[in-house]
Amino acid sequence: MKLFALAVAVLLIVSPVLAQHQGHHPAPAANQGGQAQPHEPGQSAFAAIQEIVALLEADPRTDWSKVDIEALRRHLIDMSNVTLSSQIVAEPVERGARYTVTGVGPDRESIRRMVTAHAATMSGQDGWRFVPAEYPDGATLSVTVDDPRDLPKLRALGFIGVMTRGMHHQAHHLMIARGQGPHH
């Protein structure tokens, strides 16, 4: 729990700095020869790993014998598979929705890991209940809400919007990289 609190504290410190850079692109930095240099790392998973590595390097308490950047890379692959390669069918249920999420090959296992992990992390928060179940080519996620006024929001978010709820992802990525738990 202390490590989770540390991860959240780091994010609270770093987030305002990162927020300042969203929405505009600063002029490229110049190298020693005065030529402009690009800022963007070129790919979002690479950028996420780069950010975590920078945080780890800036923290003198980082135990490098436990750091597992490869686990973070595998987690980001799962996130990409679920976000970009899965097929999703939504159906209304009483006080909510059931999402059937399917994929082939490695996508199927990514779906199962991500749905199960997200349900375990988020169920009960804000009166939203998550029930995952294995499905032949992926998983189902049933989401119900305590407050019927949340139904339009649930339906508007859809599966991927539901998966993004909660600002736990960044802290989770830091914990994975630190070797403090499974990558899901």
Helices and strands as residue ranges (DSSP letters): H 2-21, E 29-30, E 36-37, H 44-58, H 69-80, I 81-85, E 87-93, E 96-102, H 106-122, G 125-127, E 128-135, E 138-145, G 148-150, H 151-164, H 169-177
